Amino acid sequence: MEYPRAPKAAGAQCFSPDYATARDRFLRAAEGVAALGRLPLDVLGPRGEPLAIDIAWIGSPAPSRALVHTSGMHGIEGFAGSAIQLALLLQPVAVPPDGALVLVHALNPYGMAWLRRVNENNVDLNRNFLAPGESYAGAPLAYHRVAGLLNPPTPPRYDFFLLRAALLAFRYGFKSLRQAIVAGQYEYPKGLFYGGRRLEQGPSRYREWLAERLRPASRVFAIDVHTGLGKWCQESLFLRRSGADPAELGGKLGRHLVGDPSEDGVGYRIQGGYAGAFDALAPGVETHLIIQEFGTAPGVRVLHALREENRWHHYGAGTPDHRVKARLQEMFCPRSPRWREFVLARGVSLARAVMQELFR
């Protein structure tokens, strides 16, 4: 089964300026193409509107094979994944009778609507899926050392962050310090990369939904789209929850897959990652999770933008119309047509390559 490529010119057109527009376009494109579902959450958007995780399901309601494509785990990063999903809906592909393509729009609708990376409780959902027996407690020692710099209890203002961060990196070593900062922490509820105190409402309802809807499946591929990690227009693909050899599977997909993200110079290890959501599937289900990352800017600039937005949320008005929100959106979804065309082309082609392998 061959899947045609998306038109090159669709890049900028598939990206939306805000969450409300992205959601509306997703739902409209899915009409007549997919069965629509939603997981309502007890949170509201900037205009007081109720928020939910929206799902477009194409194919068998009881599939033995399924591709689950997710966007917006990290809220503001969701614009890229949303654009890819819109393109997939606008050019739907044939799905075999026992297969399903599942598009999960905005796993963190609060973060996408409010232009935050985290959810309504300041929780980084990609640090929230802890394995059974793991505790929502603790933080790396180095995080404690730099917590004051990362999470100042003041509104955004110039305070020589880049210089101070450079001095700390020189003192503790860039790679080890980065690993400690981003791995996930459970001690600073208003801090960056906070993993929460329990499984959050959105992840909990989503995991229950996965267990129920994918009960008949014996083979599941998942693609989770992220932005902000790596160089400008750089794609990184991290293979998770898979017994397959990354090189072998990557060869079948025509892509370079990385098994250990800390070994490629771009990624890092985390606690409580999205792979934990698939613990809900029945034992023995063959599962392959690919984290698709698109680079935008140097890591220290991205970290600074996250820091200033976090200050505005906790110690300012927190409204989405502040300059730090616009800067954060540019860090995770650049307005450059070149970047957007690259993301759309690579995102759609990966989804089609996975379907080619899954549904062959």
C-alpha positions as CSV (number, residue, x, y, z in Angstrom):
1,M,0.0,0.0,0.0
2,E,1.6,3.3,-1.1
3,Y,0.9,6.6,0.5
4,P,1.3,9.8,-1.5
5,R,3.4,12.7,-0.2
6,A,1.7,15.9,1.1
7,P,2.0,18.9,-1.1
8,K,5.0,21.0,-0.4
9,A,3.2,24.3,-0.3
10,A,0.9,23.2,2.6
11,G,3.4,24.0,5.3
12,A,2.4,27.5,6.4
13,Q,-1.3,26.9,5.6
14,C,-1.6,24.0,8.1
15,F,-0.2,25.9,11.1
16,S,-2.7,27.8,13.3
17,P,-2.1,31.0,15.3
18,D,-3.8,29.8,18.5
19,Y,-5.3,26.7,20.1
20,A,-9.0,27.6,19.4
21,T,-8.2,27.9,15.7
22,A,-6.2,24.7,15.6
23,R,-8.9,22.8,17.4
24,D,-11.7,24.1,15.1
25,R,-9.7,23.3,12.0
26,F,-8.9,19.8,13.3
27,L,-12.6,19.0,14.1
28,R,-13.9,20.4,10.8
29,A,-11.3,18.4,8.8
30,A,-12.3,15.3,10.6
31,E,-16.0,15.6,9.8
32,G,-16.9,12.9,7.3
33,V,-13.4,11.4,7.4
34,A,-13.1,10.1,11.0
35,A,-15.2,9.2,14.0
36,L,-14.7,12.0,16.6
37,G,-14.3,11.5,20.3
38,R,-13.3,13.8,23.2
39,L,-12.0,13.4,26.7
40,P,-13.4,16.4,28.7
41,L,-11.2,17.9,31.4
42,D,-12.0,20.1,34.4
43,V,-10.1,23.1,33.0
44,L,-11.0,26.3,31.1
45,G,-9.4,28.2,28.3
46,P,-8.5,32.0,28.3
47,R,-12.1,32.9,27.4
48,G,-13.7,30.6,29.9
49,E,-14.3,27.8,27.3
50,P,-14.2,24.2,28.5
51,L,-11.2,22.2,27.3
52,A,-10.8,18.6,26.2
53,I,-8.5,16.1,24.4
54,D,-10.0,15.6,20.9
55,I,-9.6,12.4,19.0
56,A,-10.2,11.5,15.4
57,W,-10.4,7.8,14.7
58,I,-10.1,6.5,11.1
59,G,-10.6,2.8,10.5
60,S,-11.8,-0.2,12.4
61,P,-13.4,0.5,15.8
62,A,-11.7,-2.7,17.1
63,P,-8.3,-2.8,15.3
64,S,-5.6,-5.4,15.5
65,R,-3.1,-2.8,14.2
66,A,-3.1,0.9,15.1
67,L,-1.1,4.0,14.7
68,V,-1.6,6.5,17.5
69,H,-0.4,10.0,16.6
70,T,-0.3,12.6,19.4
71,S,0.2,16.3,19.5
72,G,0.4,18.9,22.4
73,M,1.9,16.8,25.2
74,H,3.8,19.9,26.0
75,G,1.0,22.4,25.3
76,I,2.6,25.2,23.3
77,E,4.6,22.6,21.3
78,G,1.3,21.3,20.0
79,F,1.1,23.7,17.0
80,A,3.5,21.5,15.0
81,G,1.8,18.2,15.7
82,S,-1.6,19.8,15.1
83,A,-0.5,21.0,11.6
84,I,0.8,17.5,10.8
85,Q,-2.6,16.0,11.9
86,L,-4.5,18.5,9.9
87,A,-2.5,17.6,6.8
88,L,-3.2,13.9,7.4
89,L,-6.9,14.6,7.7
90,L,-7.0,16.8,4.5
91,Q,-5.3,14.0,2.6
92,P,-6.7,10.8,4.3
93,V,-5.2,7.5,3.4
94,A,-6.7,4.1,3.0
95,V,-6.7,2.0,6.2
96,P,-7.1,-1.8,6.0
97,P,-10.2,-3.4,7.5
98,D,-8.3,-4.4,10.7
99,G,-6.3,-1.2,11.1
100,A,-6.8,2.3,12.6
101,L,-5.2,5.7,12.4
102,V,-5.9,7.5,15.6
103,L,-5.1,11.3,15.8
104,V,-5.0,12.6,19.4
105,H,-5.2,16.4,19.3
106,A,-3.7,18.3,22.2
107,L,-2.9,15.9,25.1
108,N,-2.4,19.1,27.1
109,P,-5.1,21.5,25.8
110,Y,-4.6,23.8,28.8
111,G,-1.0,24.4,27.9
112,M,-1.7,24.9,24.2
113,A,-4.6,27.3,24.9
114,W,-2.7,29.4,27.5
115,L,0.6,29.2,25.7
116,R,2.3,27.2,28.4
117,R,4.4,24.0,28.2
118,V,2.8,22.6,31.3
119,N,-0.8,21.9,32.4
120,E,-3.1,23.7,34.8
121,N,-1.1,22.4,37.8
122,N,2.3,23.4,36.4
123,V,2.9,19.7,35.6
124,D,5.1,18.7,32.7
125,L,3.0,15.8,31.4
126,N,6.1,14.1,29.9
127,R,7.4,13.7,33.4
128,N,4.1,12.6,34.9
129,F,3.7,8.9,33.7
130,L,5.7,7.3,36.4
131,A,6.0,3.5,36.4
132,P,4.3,1.4,39.1
133,G,6.4,1.6,42.3
134,E,8.1,4.9,41.4
135,S,7.4,7.8,43.7
136,Y,6.3,11.4,42.9
137,A,9.1,12.8,45.1
138,G,12.7,14.0,44.9
139,A,14.8,16.0,42.6
140,P,18.4,15.6,41.2
141,L,21.0,17.2,43.5
142,A,22.2,19.6,40.8
143,Y,18.6,20.8,40.4
144,H,18.6,21.9,44.0
145,R,21.8,23.8,43.4
146,V,20.3,25.8,40.5
147,A,16.7,26.0,41.6
148,G,17.1,29.7,42.6
149,L,18.3,30.6,39.2
150,L,15.7,28.5,37.3
151,N,12.7,29.5,39.4
152,P,13.0,33.0,40.8
153,P,9.9,34.1,42.7
154,T,9.6,37.4,40.8
155,P,7.9,38.7,37.6
156,P,10.0,38.6,34.4
157,R,12.9,41.0,34.2
158,Y,16.4,41.2,33.0
159,D,18.8,39.6,35.6
160,F,21.8,38.4,33.7
161,F,20.4,34.9,33.3
162,L,22.5,33.9,30.3
163,L,25.8,34.9,32.0
164,R,24.9,33.2,35.3
165,A,23.8,30.1,33.4
166,A,27.1,30.0,31.5
167,L,29.1,30.2,34.8
168,L,27.1,27.3,36.3
169,A,27.6,25.2,33.2
170,F,31.3,25.8,33.4
171,R,31.3,24.9,37.1
172,Y,29.2,21.7,36.9
173,G,29.6,20.7,33.3
174,F,27.1,21.4,30.6
175,K,25.9,17.9,29.9
176,S,25.5,16.8,33.5
177,L,23.8,20.1,34.5
178,R,21.4,19.9,31.6
179,Q,20.5,16.3,32.4
180,A,19.8,17.2,36.0
181,I,17.6,20.2,35.1
182,V,15.4,18.5,32.4
183,A,15.2,14.9,33.7
184,G,12.2,15.7,35.9
185,Q,11.8,16.9,39.5
186,Y,9.0,16.4,42.1
187,E,10.0,18.9,44.8
188,Y,9.3,22.4,43.3
189,P,5.6,22.7,42.4
190,K,6.2,26.1,40.8
191,G,9.4,25.1,39.1
192,L,10.4,24.1,35.7
193,F,10.1,20.4,34.7
194,Y,7.9,19.6,37.6
195,G,6.4,16.1,37.4
196,G,3.5,16.5,39.8
197,R,2.3,14.6,42.9
198,R,0.1,12.1,41.2
199,L,-1.0,11.1,37.7
200,E,-2.8,14.1,36.3
201,Q,-6.4,14.1,35.1
202,G,-5.6,14.3,31.4
203,P,-3.0,11.5,31.5
204,S,-5.3,9.4,33.7
205,R,-8.3,9.7,31.4
206,Y,-6.1,9.2,28.3
207,R,-4.5,6.1,29.7
208,E,-7.9,4.6,30.6
209,W,-9.1,5.4,27.1
210,L,-6.1,3.7,25.5
211,A,-6.6,0.6,27.5
212,E,-10.3,0.4,26.5
213,R,-10.1,1.4,22.8
214,L,-6.9,-0.5,21.9
215,R,-8.0,-3.7,23.8
216,P,-8.2,-5.8,20.6
217,A,-4.8,-4.6,19.2
218,S,-1.8,-6.8,19.0
219,R,0.5,-4.3,17.3
220,V,0.6,-0.5,18.0
221,F,2.9,2.2,16.7
222,A,2.8,5.6,18.3
223,I,4.3,8.9,17.2
224,D,4.5,11.8,19.7
225,V,5.5,15.2,18.1
226,H,7.6,17.7,20.1
227,T,9.5,20.9,19.2
228,G,12.3,22.9,20.8
229,L,15.0,20.3,21.1
230,G,18.0,20.4,18.7
231,K,19.3,22.8,16.0
232,W,17.1,24.8,13.7
233,C,15.3,22.5,11.2
234,Q,16.9,19.4,12.8
235,E,14.7,16.3,13.2
236,S,15.5,13.8,15.9
237,L,13.7,10.5,16.3
238,F,13.9,8.6,19.6
239,L,12.6,5.0,19.8
240,R,10.8,4.1,23.0
241,R,9.0,1.1,24.5
242,S,10.2,-1.2,21.7
243,G,12.1,-4.4,21.5
244,A,13.1,-3.7,18.0
245,D,16.7,-2.7,17.0
246,P,16.6,1.0,16.2
247,A,18.8,0.6,13.2
248,E,16.7,-2.2,11.8
249,L,13.4,-0.5,12.3
250,G,14.8,2.8,11.1
251,G,15.9,1.1,7.9
252,K,12.3,-0.1,7.3
253,L,11.0,3.4,7.8
254,G,13.8,5.1,5.9
255,R,14.7,7.1,9.0
256,H,17.5,7.3,11.6
257,L,16.1,6.1,14.9
258,V,18.0,6.6,18.2
259,G,17.5,4.2,21.1
260,D,19.4,6.1,23.9
261,P,18.7,9.8,23.5
262,S,21.7,10.7,25.7
263,E,24.1,9.2,23.2
264,D,23.3,11.4,20.2
265,G,24.3,14.7,21.7
266,V,20.8,16.1,21.4
267,G,18.5,14.2,23.7
268,Y,18.5,13.2,27.4
269,R,16.9,10.7,29.8
270,I,13.8,11.6,31.6
271,Q,11.5,10.2,34.4
272,G,7.8,9.6,33.8
273,G,7.8,9.8,30.0
274,Y,4.9,9.2,27.7
275,A,5.9,5.6,27.2
276,G,4.3,4.9,30.6
277,A,0.9,5.6,29.1
278,F,1.1,2.3,27.2
279,D,1.5,0.3,30.4
280,A,-2.3,0.2,30.2
281,L,-2.3,-2.0,27.1
282,A,-2.7,-5.7,27.4
283,P,0.5,-7.8,28.1
284,G,2.2,-9.0,24.9
285,V,1.1,-6.1,22.7
286,E,3.9,-5.2,20.3
287,T,4.4,-1.5,20.9
288,H,6.8,1.0,19.2
289,L,6.8,4.6,20.4
290,I,8.7,7.2,18.3
291,I,9.3,10.6,19.8
292,Q,9.6,13.0,16.9
293,E,11.5,16.2,17.9
294,F,12.0,19.3,15.7
295,G,14.8,21.7,16.7
296,T,14.2,25.5,16.8
297,A,16.9,27.3,18.8
298,P,19.9,26.9,21.2
299,G,18.8,25.1,24.4
300,V,19.8,27.9,26.7
301,R,17.5,30.3,24.8
302,V,14.7,27.9,25.0
303,L,15.3,27.4,28.7
304,H,15.4,31.2,29.3
305,A,12.0,31.6,27.4
306,L,10.5,28.9,29.6
307,R,11.9,30.5,32.7
308,E,10.4,33.9,31.9
309,E,7.0,32.6,31.0
310,N,7.0,30.6,34.2
311,R,7.7,33.8,36.2
312,W,4.9,35.6,34.4
313,H,2.4,32.8,35.2
314,H,3.2,32.5,38.9
315,Y,4.3,36.0,39.8
316,G,2.6,38.2,37.2
317,A,-0.9,38.3,35.6
318,G,-0.3,35.1,33.6
319,T,-2.4,36.4,30.7
320,P,-1.5,35.0,27.2
321,D,-1.0,38.5,25.6
322,H,2.3,39.2,27.3
323,R,5.6,39.5,25.4
324,V,7.0,36.4,27.1
325,K,4.2,34.3,25.8
326,A,4.9,35.5,22.2
327,R,8.6,34.7,22.7
328,L,7.8,31.3,24.0
329,Q,5.6,30.5,21.1
330,E,8.3,31.6,18.7
331,M,10.8,29.3,20.5
332,F,8.5,26.3,20.0
333,C,6.7,27.2,16.8
334,P,8.8,29.6,14.7
335,R,6.9,31.7,12.1
336,S,9.5,30.9,9.4
337,P,7.8,29.3,6.4
338,R,10.9,27.3,5.8
339,W,10.8,25.7,9.3
340,R,7.1,25.0,9.0
341,E,7.3,23.4,5.6
342,F,10.2,21.2,6.9
343,V,8.2,20.1,9.9
344,L,5.1,19.4,7.9
345,A,6.9,17.4,5.2
346,R,8.9,15.3,7.8
347,G,5.9,14.8,10.1
348,V,3.6,13.6,7.4
349,S,6.2,11.5,5.7
350,L,7.1,9.7,9.0
351,A,3.4,9.0,9.7
352,R,3.0,7.6,6.2
353,A,6.2,5.5,6.5
354,V,4.9,4.0,9.8
355,M,1.6,3.2,8.2
356,Q,3.4,1.6,5.2
357,E,5.2,-0.7,7.7
358,L,2.3,-1.3,10.0
359,F,-0.4,-2.0,7.4
360,R,1.7,-3.9,4.9
